[in-house]
């Protein structure tokens, strides 16, 4: 009986996340209440607060659901490109683009963060959590840029933080515009061209 109860709890949690993902994507975070998420998932008000304290906890769980498989893939990419930091950087960017284009959970989460989350009042903690995750990713990725400089693959006079911010802005801009109208352009093809052009621009200049 205990096992069934645990399985039921996991099912309820998954249903709540699916409902939150759907409603946040459609209505926005600020216009969606915890009660509406509970109703959409077919559970009581008490049930949702048993699993999630607030919207921030829901967003955190949505991020975690996407992050876990991404982390696994990053480990595989690291094994494949462990000797070439530029190839690793490129593969990571293209993997993110692929996930947004083909994975429903990733696409919904990015839609919420880029288009459906007004970072004011109750949503401010979500903004801070988003920044925390972004800054951690920037710090991690800067290591690849520094390594590429050491190997002579990137112009050593370039600022590593600026290199990463430019690359992140490129990826974010592509995702933002594609999510506005997915049929307007092919995200993967456009990203491949844009990322390769950007990375070539980082190469050391001939004397």
Helices and strands as residue ranges (DSSP letters): H 2-27, H 34-41, H 45-51, H 55-80, H 85-102, H 104-115, G 121-123, H 124-150, H 160-180, H 187-200
